[in-house]
Amino acid sequence: MLDIQPSLTLVPAAGIKLTFACDFIWRATTHDAVYTSAGIPVPGTAGRSGQYSSSQLSVDVAWQASRHVLVNGGAVYVDESRTLKAVGGHNTRFLYLALGYTF
């Protein structure tokens, strides 16, 4: 797998980080399958033409609320390749929120 992810992180205020990223993903060879994030091959993708798998646009906000607490959230848009769309894949969007506590 080939993965290029340029990003830009801004610190608009103390304890707050804002990160914008664009992730471009290709498979190394068309003889291989496209894999899910869990490492499971997507059925029907091995041997299909086109190495490009997807692009992911994301924005992430991290707030260091205290010495021990980190709140993190963001939004991601995934643009699927023609290879994935040909086997039933589709573009998707998701949000996430996490709370971390460090002892």
Backbone as a chain_set.jsonl record, in Angstrom:
{"seq": "MLDIQPSLTLVPAAGIKLTFACDFIWRATTHDAVYTSAGIPVPGTAGRSGQYSSSQLSVDVAWQASRHVLVNGGAVYVDESRTLKAVGGHNTRFLYLALGYTF", "coords": {"N": [[0.847, -1.169, 0.0], [0.502, 2.211, -0.771], [0.72, 5.333, 0.718], [0.057, 8.645, 1.064], [-0.026, 11.473, 3.031], [-0.441, 14.603, 3.332], [-0.513, 17.274, 5.718], [-1.775, 20.011, 7.703], [-1.242, 21.729, 10.613], [-2.656, 23.888, 12.924], [-2.373, 26.16, 15.662], [-4.572, 27.751, 17.239], [-5.084, 28.748, 19.755], [-3.86, 28.529, 23.14], [-3.439, 25.182, 24.076], [-5.162, 24.186, 22.14], [-5.41, 22.444, 19.129], [-5.708, 22.414, 15.643], [-6.15, 20.433, 12.926], [-5.786, 19.898, 9.496], [-6.112, 17.582, 6.888], [-5.25, 15.568, 4.022], [-5.552, 12.492, 2.705], [-4.1, 10.278, 0.507], [-4.497, 7.205, -1.072], [-3.11, 4.297, -2.461], [-2.968, 1.001, -3.87], [-0.164, -1.201, -3.932], [0.115, -2.929, -6.092], [-1.997, -4.079, -8.752], [-2.555, -6.726, -8.608], [-2.972, -7.365, -6.035], [-5.453, -7.14, -3.397], [-7.792, -4.537, -2.377], [-7.766, -3.299, 0.886], [-9.653, -3.256, 3.974], [-9.8, -0.963, 6.805], [-9.377, -2.633, 8.917], [-7.742, -4.54, 7.911], [-8.834, -6.506, 6.313], [-9.34, -8.116, 3.218], [-11.111, -6.576, 0.528], [-13.702, -8.145, -1.065], [-13.516, -9.127, -4.489], [-11.797, -7.145, -5.424], [-9.129, -7.764, -5.963], [-6.939, -8.051, -8.679], [-8.395, -6.308, -10.268], [-8.346, -3.461, -12.448], [-6.558, -0.376, -11.912], [-4.823, 1.253, -9.501], [-5.319, 3.18, -7.571], [-6.986, 3.73, -4.508], [-8.473, 5.313, -2.554], [-9.325, 8.66, -1.405], [-9.005, 10.69, 1.448], [-10.415, 13.275, 3.177], [-9.886, 15.311, 5.96], [-10.658, 16.922, 9.095], [-9.484, 17.807, 12.234], [-9.881, 18.41, 15.668], [-8.211, 19.116, 18.594], [-8.28, 19.404, 22.043], [-6.567, 20.243, 24.824], [-7.719, 19.91, 27.71], [-6.969, 19.825, 30.365], [-4.088, 19.028, 32.402], [-4.331, 16.305, 32.479], [-6.515, 15.586, 30.842], [-7.619, 15.088, 27.54], [-9.522, 16.168, 24.877], [-10.8, 15.147, 21.84], [-11.874, 15.493, 18.508], [-13.476, 15.145, 15.283], [-14.016, 15.319, 11.687], [-14.483, 13.333, 8.788], [-14.209, 12.761, 5.31], [-14.569, 10.341, 2.882], [-13.534, 9.538, -0.287], [-14.228, 7.209, -2.54], [-12.539, 4.962, -4.837], [-12.943, 4.116, -8.372], [-12.566, 1.403, -8.605], [-13.385, 0.384, -6.09], [-16.032, 1.292, -6.076], [-17.06, -0.242, -8.145], [-17.418, -2.702, -6.976], [-19.414, -2.323, -5.184], [-18.773, -0.395, -3.278], [-18.918, 2.878, -1.684], [-18.826, 6.48, -1.431], [-18.212, 8.058, 1.708], [-19.021, 9.615, 4.881], [-17.957, 10.537, 8.144], [-18.112, 11.224, 11.671], [-16.171, 11.751, 14.629], [-15.481, 11.393, 18.131], [-13.473, 11.663, 20.95], [-12.287, 10.973, 24.225], [-9.596, 11.389, 26.28], [-7.702, 10.246, 29.053], [-4.917, 10.82, 30.956], [-2.875, 9.32, 33.294]], "CA": [[0.0, 0.0, 0.0], [1.177, 3.507, -0.796], [-0.135, 6.267, 1.445], [0.631, 9.988, 1.213], [-0.99, 12.27, 3.787], [-0.006, 15.934, 3.766], [-1.411, 17.874, 6.706], [-1.449, 21.334, 8.227], [-1.737, 21.88, 11.98], [-2.661, 25.252, 13.443], [-2.612, 26.28, 17.101], [-5.237, 29.048, 17.347], [-5.055, 29.191, 21.154], [-3.143, 27.591, 24.005], [-4.159, 23.947, 24.358], [-6.052, 23.787, 21.04], [-4.769, 22.158, 17.844], [-6.627, 22.205, 14.535], [-5.378, 19.778, 11.869], [-6.433, 19.611, 8.218], [-5.296, 16.591, 6.192], [-5.786, 14.885, 2.846], [-4.857, 11.215, 2.63], [-4.232, 9.626, -0.801], [-4.121, 5.808, -0.864], [-3.028, 3.408, -3.618], [-2.394, -0.312, -3.583], [1.138, -1.314, -4.59], [-0.065, -3.645, -7.351], [-3.396, -4.455, -8.996], [-2.706, -8.156, -8.31], [-3.399, -7.435, -4.643], [-6.788, -6.598, -3.123], [-7.9, -3.34, -1.546], [-8.051, -3.783, 2.236], [-10.362, -2.384, 4.906], [-8.92, -0.472, 7.864], [-9.104, -3.763, 9.813], [-6.848, -5.456, 7.228], [-9.597, -7.548, 5.621], [-9.44, -7.804, 1.795], [-12.445, -6.308, -0.01], [-13.959, -9.141, -2.107], [-13.677, -8.678, -5.866], [-10.89, -6.061, -5.824], [-7.858, -8.3, -6.454], [-6.898, -8.223, -10.123], [-9.09, -5.22, -10.98], [-7.453, -2.382, -12.872], [-6.569, 0.847, -11.112], [-4.167, 1.116, -8.203], [-5.867, 4.161, -6.632], [-8.022, 3.165, -3.633], [-9.363, 6.351, -2.028], [-8.79, 9.889, -0.817], [-9.735, 11.02, 2.667], [-10.249, 14.647, 3.644], [-10.258, 15.32, 7.375], [-10.363, 18.036, 9.993], [-9.403, 17.272, 13.585], [-9.702, 19.416, 16.712], [-7.764, 18.536, 19.859], [-8.278, 20.381, 23.136], [-5.95, 19.769, 26.058], [-8.567, 20.559, 28.71], [-6.169, 19.928, 31.584], [-2.863, 18.234, 32.29], [-4.704, 14.896, 32.361], [-7.665, 15.339, 29.96], [-7.552, 15.518, 26.145], [-10.759, 15.961, 24.121], [-10.429, 15.127, 20.429], [-12.992, 15.193, 17.627], [-13.237, 15.539, 13.914], [-14.888, 14.894, 10.595], [-13.734, 12.724, 7.686], [-14.936, 12.427, 4.079], [-13.808, 9.357, 2.118], [-13.902, 9.471, -1.7], [-13.829, 5.882, -3.007], [-12.089, 4.82, -6.223], [-13.833, 3.373, -9.271], [-12.397, -0.018, -8.281], [-14.26, 0.067, -4.952], [-17.428, 1.517, -6.469], [-17.459, -1.349, -9.019], [-17.789, -3.864, -6.155], [-20.431, -1.912, -4.219], [-18.317, 0.638, -2.344], [-19.498, 4.208, -1.88], [-18.232, 7.563, -0.649], [-18.808, 8.095, 3.039], [-18.634, 10.668, 5.822], [-18.184, 10.165, 9.538], [-17.643, 12.095, 12.743], [-15.68, 11.005, 15.783], [-15.229, 12.14, 19.356], [-12.74, 10.829, 21.901], [-11.869, 11.587, 25.477], [-8.45, 10.671, 26.815], [-7.264, 10.617, 30.392], [-3.563, 10.359, 31.223], [-2.587, 9.283, 34.731]], "C": [[0.893, 1.233, 0.0], [0.225, 4.531, -0.209], [0.607, 7.584, 1.622], [-0.415, 10.845, 1.906], [-0.38, 13.606, 4.218], [-1.016, 16.513, 4.753], [-0.886, 19.235, 7.136], [-2.067, 21.432, 9.611], [-1.573, 23.32, 12.422], [-2.926, 25.2, 14.942], [-3.234, 27.656, 17.326], [-5.255, 29.619, 18.762], [-4.3, 28.146, 21.968], [-4.012, 26.369, 24.289], [-5.089, 23.469, 23.266], [-5.239, 23.599, 19.762], [-5.85, 21.847, 16.823], [-5.808, 21.643, 13.376], [-6.262, 19.49, 10.663], [-5.53, 18.635, 7.476], [-6.035, 16.047, 4.982], [-4.932, 13.641, 2.638], [-5.152, 10.564, 1.278], [-3.692, 8.203, -0.67], [-4.186, 5.03, -2.18], [-2.579, 2.037, -3.14], [-1.127, -0.449, -4.416], [1.037, -1.998, -5.948], [-1.54, -4.01, -7.522], [-3.624, -5.953, -8.77], [-3.187, -8.366, -6.875], [-4.807, -6.858, -4.511], [-6.672, -5.214, -2.493], [-8.336, -3.851, -0.178], [-8.833, -2.759, 3.048], [-9.371, -1.902, 5.965], [-8.576, -1.574, 8.866], [-8.195, -4.809, 9.162], [-7.533, -6.598, 6.503], [-9.697, -7.181, 4.143], [-10.891, -7.587, 1.359], [-12.678, -7.291, -1.156], [-14.127, -8.496, -3.485], [-12.711, -7.595, -6.31], [-9.549, -6.565, -6.344], [-7.943, -8.515, -7.957], [-7.638, -7.165, -10.918], [-8.098, -4.122, -11.334], [-7.591, -1.179, -11.946], [-5.971, 0.648, -9.738], [-4.736, 2.059, -7.142], [-6.999, 3.533, -5.828], [-8.997, 4.213, -3.135], [-8.579, 7.588, -1.621], [-9.645, 10.192, 0.4], [-9.398, 12.448, 3.075], [-10.691, 14.688, 5.096], [-9.901, 16.633, 8.054], [-10.462, 17.472, 11.409], [-9.155, 18.419, 14.559], [-9.309, 18.691, 17.993], [-7.677, 19.648, 20.896], [-7.689, 19.724, 24.371], [-6.642, 20.502, 27.199], [-7.854, 20.749, 30.043], [-4.914, 19.089, 31.38], [-3.188, 16.767, 32.014], [-5.746, 14.599, 31.283], [-7.443, 15.939, 28.569], [-8.881, 15.169, 25.481], [-10.401, 16.118, 22.645], [-11.647, 14.763, 19.595], [-12.688, 15.643, 16.216], [-14.271, 15.006, 12.945], [-14.015, 14.384, 9.455], [-14.687, 12.477, 6.52], [-14.04, 11.489, 3.281], [-14.379, 9.281, 0.707], [-13.35, 8.162, -2.262], [-13.406, 5.896, -4.477], [-13.137, 4.091, -7.059], [-13.756, 1.873, -8.992], [-13.322, -0.425, -7.141], [-15.732, 0.261, -5.296], [-17.948, 0.369, -7.332], [-17.872, -2.591, -8.23], [-18.733, -3.461, -5.014], [-20.007, -0.875, -3.198], [-18.959, 1.981, -2.646], [-18.75, 5.232, -1.019], [-18.936, 7.622, 0.7], [-18.28, 9.271, 3.848], [-18.825, 10.12, 7.228], [-17.574, 11.198, 10.469], [-17.098, 11.218, 13.857], [-15.422, 11.951, 16.941], [-14.544, 11.197, 20.331], [-12.359, 11.656, 23.121], [-10.731, 10.747, 26.021], [-8.088, 11.179, 28.197], [-5.891, 10.0, 30.618], [-3.301, 10.433, 32.72], [-1.26, 9.937, 35.033]], "O": [[1.911, 1.28, 0.69], [-0.943, 4.593, -0.591], [1.662, 7.631, 2.255], [-1.552, 10.944, 1.443], [0.134, 13.73, 5.33], [-2.218, 16.274, 4.641], [0.288, 19.559, 6.954], [-3.272, 21.241, 9.772], [-0.493, 23.901, 12.311], [-3.618, 24.306, 15.429], [-2.516, 28.624, 17.575], [-5.421, 30.825, 18.949], [-4.127, 27.01, 21.525], [-5.169, 26.495, 24.689], [-5.751, 22.445, 23.434], [-4.476, 24.479, 19.363], [-6.791, 21.106, 17.105], [-4.88, 22.294, 12.896], [-7.342, 18.914, 10.789], [-4.315, 18.829, 7.432], [-7.265, 16.06, 4.918], [-3.724, 13.739, 2.419], [-6.312, 10.326, 0.94], [-2.566, 8.006, -0.213], [-5.175, 5.093, -2.911], [-1.892, 1.921, -2.125], [-1.032, 0.132, -5.497], [1.8, -1.677, -6.86], [-2.247, -4.225, -6.537], [-4.77, -6.402, -8.744], [-3.74, -9.414, -6.544], [-5.29, -6.171, -5.411], [-5.582, -4.78, -2.122], [-9.183, -4.74, -0.09], [-8.7, -1.552, 2.842], [-8.236, -2.376, 6.019], [-7.586, -1.461, 9.589], [-7.901, -5.839, 9.768], [-6.876, -7.565, 6.116], [-10.094, -6.061, 3.82], [-11.787, -8.323, 1.771], [-11.925, -7.278, -2.13], [-14.785, -7.466, -3.63], [-12.78, -7.154, -7.457], [-8.888, -5.855, -7.102], [-8.909, -9.096, -8.451], [-7.517, -7.13, -12.143], [-7.132, -3.884, -10.608], [-8.614, -0.997, -11.285], [-6.546, -0.048, -8.9], [-4.647, 1.774, -5.948], [-7.875, 2.879, -6.394], [-10.209, 4.045, -3.266], [-7.353, 7.569, -1.508], [-10.857, 9.979, 0.389], [-8.233, 12.783, 3.29], [-11.75, 14.161, 5.437], [-8.983, 17.346, 7.648], [-11.404, 16.753, 11.738], [-8.323, 19.29, 14.307], [-9.992, 17.762, 18.424], [-7.077, 20.696, 20.655], [-8.246, 18.762, 24.899], [-6.211, 21.58, 27.607], [-8.106, 21.718, 30.76], [-4.707, 18.512, 30.312], [-2.398, 16.067, 31.38], [-5.851, 13.453, 30.847], [-7.126, 17.12, 28.427], [-9.315, 14.018, 25.515], [-9.775, 17.102, 22.251], [-12.375, 13.829, 19.932], [-11.764, 16.421, 15.981], [-15.243, 14.349, 13.316], [-12.944, 14.93, 9.188], [-15.823, 12.042, 6.712], [-12.878, 11.807, 3.03], [-15.562, 8.996, 0.523], [-12.139, 8.024, -2.44], [-13.859, 6.734, -5.257], [-14.092, 3.525, -6.527], [-14.749, 1.158, -9.123], [-13.975, -1.465, -7.216], [-16.583, -0.513, -4.858], [-19.131, 0.034, -7.272], [-18.595, -3.442, -8.75], [-18.84, -4.163, -4.009], [-20.801, -0.507, -2.332], [-19.484, 2.194, -3.739], [-18.128, 4.887, -0.015], [-20.112, 7.278, 0.814], [-17.234, 9.842, 3.539], [-19.74, 9.337, 7.478], [-16.657, 11.936, 10.109], [-17.517, 10.07, 14.011], [-15.179, 13.144, 16.756], [-14.983, 10.062, 20.518], [-12.143, 12.865, 23.043], [-10.875, 9.538, 26.206], [-8.156, 12.376, 28.478], [-5.724, 8.788, 30.483], [-3.483, 11.481, 33.339], [-0.852, 9.999, 36.193]]}, "num_chains": 1, "name": "protein.A"}
